[in-house]
Amino acid sequence: MTGAAVGAVAARGLYTVLTGRWGAEGDASRTPWHRVNFRGERVTLLEGPALAAGACAGIALTPGARPGLRAAAVLAGCGAAAFGAYDDLYGSQDSRGFGGHLRALARGRVTTGAVKIAGIGASGLAAAAALTRDPVDVLVNGALIAGSANLLNLFDLRPGRAAKVGLLAGASALARPAAAAVAAPALGATAALLPEDLGERAMLGDAGANALGALLGVAAAAGLSRRVRVGLLAGVVGLTAASEFVSFTRVIATTPPLRRLDEWGRRPPPVPVPRPVPALRPG
């Protein structure tokens, strides 16, 4: 598909430019685009902006999509990436999860996560309004776009996990022409950067995971009936609510098929070296 190829080339090229400018590795005091991953190793967050920009470029440049769909995808993808990057760069770990940010807001403290939730919600509604004038569909689509952006970000806890979830979730959209105009560039950009993610040199961060989820939400909004979209929205809301009480990582680790898929392509965890047992002294 042309869209997938354009998205892949744009994302890969932009990633090369960005890491050449700020470096794929280095001292966090020199650039804010580095984080420590679950192994305690330093990785770059530049995968996220590269994926978002590459996917949006693919959507904008690929012929065939109607103007309203292009506008919706660029609004949703760029909006989610911008507010996600804001949380990446300036956020703290004091409040985590959707509920954590809302509880902080109820106490009068505005977190970067709360700003991100509001911003992605607003850009999701703007994208939905570009797709249709029906007020019910605008609300359903806006909630689906914003909810999908938030949900996919919840999987960005291990190398390649959020990207794999996005690729699997978006694959069915390729069979529907309206949805494929958005999904193909997004999935092409994701696949092009997956080796960096699995190689633990980069991570999507909020910018990349939120943008990919929002674009998949636009694809669903463009290609599915209202009944199916409402069902998908219910699933997104249910999984988001469940994440406040259940660890997705623990569920994946204790479910063999999910664990094998999650670990595919990732380097295995280090084997712990057994400590020598001290010899017993006589007497």
C-alpha positions as CSV (number, residue, x, y, z in Angstrom):
1,M,0.0,0.0,0.0
2,T,1.3,3.5,-0.9
3,G,0.1,5.0,2.4
4,A,2.0,2.4,4.5
5,A,5.2,2.9,2.4
6,V,5.0,6.7,2.7
7,G,4.3,6.4,6.5
8,A,7.2,4.0,7.0
9,V,9.7,6.0,4.9
10,A,8.7,9.3,6.6
11,A,8.9,7.9,10.1
12,R,12.2,6.2,9.5
13,G,13.7,9.3,7.9
14,L,12.5,11.6,10.6
15,Y,13.8,9.3,13.4
16,T,17.2,9.3,11.8
17,V,17.2,13.1,11.6
18,L,16.0,13.5,15.2
19,T,18.4,11.1,16.7
20,G,21.2,12.7,14.7
21,R,20.3,16.0,16.2
22,W,19.7,14.9,19.9
23,G,21.3,11.5,19.9
24,A,19.9,8.0,20.5
25,E,21.9,7.8,23.7
26,G,23.4,10.3,26.0
27,D,23.2,12.4,29.1
28,A,19.7,13.4,30.1
29,S,21.0,16.7,31.2
30,R,21.8,17.5,27.5
31,T,18.4,16.6,26.2
32,P,15.0,15.8,27.8
33,W,14.3,13.1,25.2
34,H,15.8,10.3,27.2
35,R,14.2,8.0,29.7
36,V,15.3,5.0,31.8
37,N,13.4,1.8,30.8
38,F,12.2,-1.1,32.9
39,R,15.8,-2.6,32.8
40,G,17.3,0.6,34.1
41,E,18.9,1.4,30.7
42,R,18.7,4.7,28.9
43,V,16.6,4.9,25.8
44,T,15.3,7.8,23.5
45,L,11.7,9.0,23.4
46,L,12.2,10.3,19.8
47,E,10.5,7.3,18.4
48,G,7.2,8.8,19.4
49,P,7.4,12.1,17.5
50,A,8.9,10.3,14.5
51,L,6.0,7.9,14.4
52,A,3.4,10.5,14.8
53,A,4.8,12.9,12.2
54,G,5.5,10.0,9.8
55,A,2.0,8.6,10.0
56,C,0.4,12.1,9.6
57,A,2.7,12.8,6.6
58,G,1.6,9.5,5.0
59,I,-2.1,10.3,5.6
60,A,-1.7,13.8,4.1
61,L,0.3,12.7,1.1
62,T,-1.5,9.5,0.1
63,P,-4.1,10.1,-2.6
64,G,-7.7,8.9,-2.3
65,A,-8.8,10.0,1.2
66,R,-11.5,12.6,1.4
67,P,-10.5,16.0,2.8
68,G,-12.5,15.7,6.0
69,L,-10.9,12.4,6.9
70,R,-7.4,13.8,6.3
71,A,-8.2,16.8,8.5
72,A,-9.6,14.5,11.2
73,A,-6.6,12.3,11.2
74,V,-4.0,15.1,11.3
75,L,-6.0,16.9,14.1
76,A,-6.2,13.7,16.2
77,G,-2.7,12.4,15.5
78,C,-0.8,15.7,15.9
79,G,-3.0,16.8,18.9
80,A,-2.4,13.5,20.7
81,A,1.3,13.6,19.9
82,A,1.7,17.3,21.1
83,F,-0.1,16.8,24.4
84,G,1.7,13.4,24.9
85,A,5.1,15.0,24.3
86,Y,4.2,17.7,26.9
87,D,3.5,15.0,29.4
88,D,6.7,13.1,28.4
89,L,8.9,16.2,28.9
90,Y,7.3,17.9,31.9
91,G,5.3,15.2,33.6
92,S,6.1,13.6,37.0
93,Q,5.3,10.2,38.5
94,D,3.3,11.6,41.5
95,S,-0.1,10.9,39.9
96,R,-0.4,7.9,37.5
97,G,-3.3,6.6,35.5
98,F,-6.6,8.2,34.4
99,G,-8.0,8.0,38.0
100,G,-4.8,9.4,39.6
101,H,-4.9,12.5,37.5
102,L,-8.6,13.0,38.2
103,R,-8.1,12.6,41.9
104,A,-5.3,15.1,41.9
105,L,-7.6,17.5,40.0
106,A,-10.3,17.0,42.6
107,R,-7.7,18.1,45.2
108,G,-7.0,21.3,43.3
109,R,-3.8,20.2,41.6
110,V,-3.5,20.3,37.9
111,T,-1.1,17.6,36.6
112,T,0.5,17.4,33.2
113,G,-1.5,14.2,32.8
114,A,-4.7,16.1,33.4
115,V,-3.7,18.7,30.8
116,K,-3.0,15.9,28.4
117,I,-6.3,14.2,29.0
118,A,-8.2,17.5,28.4
119,G,-6.1,18.3,25.3
120,I,-6.5,14.9,23.7
121,G,-10.2,15.0,24.5
122,A,-10.5,18.4,22.8
123,S,-8.5,17.4,19.7
124,G,-10.5,14.1,19.5
125,L,-13.7,16.1,19.4
126,A,-12.3,18.5,16.8
127,A,-11.3,15.5,14.7
128,A,-14.8,14.0,15.1
129,A,-16.4,17.2,14.0
130,A,-14.3,17.1,10.8
131,L,-15.7,13.7,10.1
132,T,-19.4,14.4,10.5
133,R,-21.9,17.0,11.5
134,D,-24.2,14.6,13.4
135,P,-24.0,15.6,17.1
136,V,-24.4,12.0,18.4
137,D,-21.7,10.7,16.1
138,V,-19.4,13.6,17.0
139,L,-19.7,12.7,20.7
140,V,-19.2,8.9,20.1
141,N,-16.3,9.4,17.7
142,G,-14.6,12.0,19.8
143,A,-14.8,9.8,22.9
144,L,-13.6,6.8,20.8
145,I,-10.6,8.7,19.4
146,A,-9.6,10.1,22.8
147,G,-10.2,6.8,24.6
148,S,-8.2,4.8,22.1
149,A,-5.3,7.3,22.5
150,N,-5.3,6.8,26.3
151,L,-5.8,3.0,26.2
152,L,-2.9,2.3,23.9
153,N,-0.6,4.3,26.1
154,L,-1.4,2.0,29.0
155,F,0.4,-0.8,27.1
156,D,3.7,1.2,26.6
157,L,5.3,-0.5,29.6
158,R,7.6,-3.0,27.8
159,P,9.6,-2.8,24.6
160,G,7.4,-3.2,21.5
161,R,4.2,-4.0,23.5
162,A,2.2,-0.9,22.5
163,A,3.4,-1.1,18.9
164,K,2.3,-4.8,18.7
165,V,-1.1,-4.0,20.2
166,G,-1.5,-1.2,17.7
167,L,-0.5,-3.4,14.7
168,L,-2.9,-6.1,15.7
169,A,-5.7,-3.7,16.5
170,G,-5.4,-1.8,13.3
171,A,-4.8,-4.7,10.9
172,S,-8.6,-5.3,10.3
173,A,-9.0,-1.6,9.3
174,L,-6.9,-2.3,6.2
175,A,-9.8,-4.2,4.6
176,R,-12.1,-1.1,4.7
177,P,-11.0,1.6,2.2
178,A,-12.0,4.6,4.3
179,A,-10.3,3.3,7.4
180,A,-7.3,2.1,5.4
181,A,-6.4,5.6,4.3
182,V,-5.6,6.4,8.0
183,A,-4.6,3.0,9.3
184,A,-2.1,2.1,6.6
185,P,0.2,5.1,7.1
186,A,0.0,4.7,10.9
187,L,0.8,1.0,10.8
188,G,3.6,1.5,8.2
189,A,5.2,4.1,10.5
190,T,4.8,1.7,13.5
191,A,6.3,-1.3,11.7
192,A,9.3,0.8,10.5
193,L,10.2,1.8,14.0
194,L,9.4,-1.5,15.7
195,P,13.0,-2.8,15.5
196,E,14.2,0.3,17.5
197,D,11.5,-0.4,20.1
198,L,12.2,-4.1,20.4
199,G,16.0,-3.5,20.4
200,E,15.4,-1.3,23.5
201,R,17.1,1.7,21.8
202,A,13.9,3.8,21.8
203,M,10.4,3.8,23.2
204,L,7.1,5.3,22.0
205,G,6.4,7.3,25.1
206,D,3.2,9.2,25.5
207,A,3.7,11.1,22.2
208,G,3.9,8.0,20.1
209,A,1.4,5.7,21.9
210,N,-1.2,8.5,22.3
211,A,-0.8,9.4,18.6
212,L,-1.1,5.8,17.3
213,G,-4.1,5.1,19.5
214,A,-5.8,8.3,18.3
215,L,-5.2,7.5,14.6
216,L,-6.6,4.0,15.1
217,G,-9.6,5.7,16.7
218,V,-10.1,7.9,13.6
219,A,-9.8,4.8,11.4
220,A,-12.6,3.1,13.5
221,A,-14.7,6.2,13.4
222,A,-14.4,6.5,9.6
223,G,-15.1,2.9,8.7
224,L,-17.6,1.4,11.2
225,S,-21.3,1.6,11.9
226,R,-22.5,3.6,14.9
227,R,-23.6,0.4,16.7
228,V,-20.1,-1.1,16.3
229,R,-18.4,2.1,17.3
230,V,-20.5,2.3,20.5
231,G,-19.5,-1.3,21.2
232,L,-15.9,-0.5,20.7
233,L,-16.2,2.6,22.9
234,A,-17.7,0.5,25.7
235,G,-14.7,-1.9,25.4
236,V,-12.2,0.9,25.5
237,V,-13.9,2.4,28.6
238,G,-14.1,-1.0,30.3
239,L,-10.4,-1.8,29.7
240,T,-9.4,1.7,30.9
241,A,-11.4,1.3,34.0
242,A,-10.0,-2.2,34.6
243,S,-6.5,-0.9,34.3
244,E,-7.0,1.1,37.6
245,F,-7.4,-2.2,39.4
246,V,-5.7,-4.9,37.3
247,S,-2.1,-4.9,36.0
248,F,-2.0,-5.6,32.3
249,T,1.6,-6.6,32.7
250,R,0.7,-9.2,35.3
251,V,-2.2,-10.6,33.1
252,I,0.1,-10.9,30.1
253,A,2.9,-12.6,32.2
254,T,0.5,-15.2,33.5
255,T,-1.2,-16.0,30.1
256,P,1.2,-18.1,28.0
257,P,0.0,-17.1,24.5
258,L,0.0,-13.4,25.4
259,R,3.4,-13.8,27.1
260,R,5.0,-15.4,24.1
261,L,3.6,-12.7,21.8
262,D,4.7,-10.0,24.2
263,E,8.2,-11.3,24.4
264,W,8.6,-12.0,20.7
265,G,11.5,-10.1,19.2
266,R,12.6,-8.7,22.6
267,R,15.9,-9.8,24.2
268,P,15.4,-12.2,27.1
269,P,15.7,-11.0,30.6
270,P,19.1,-11.6,32.3
271,V,19.5,-14.9,34.0
272,P,20.1,-14.2,37.7
273,V,23.5,-15.4,39.0
274,P,23.0,-17.6,42.0
275,R,24.8,-16.4,45.1
276,P,27.3,-18.9,46.6
277,V,26.2,-20.6,49.7
278,P,28.7,-19.9,52.5
279,A,30.3,-23.0,53.9
280,L,29.3,-24.0,57.4
281,R,32.0,-23.7,60.0
282,P,32.7,-26.9,62.0
283,G,31.5,-26.8,65.6
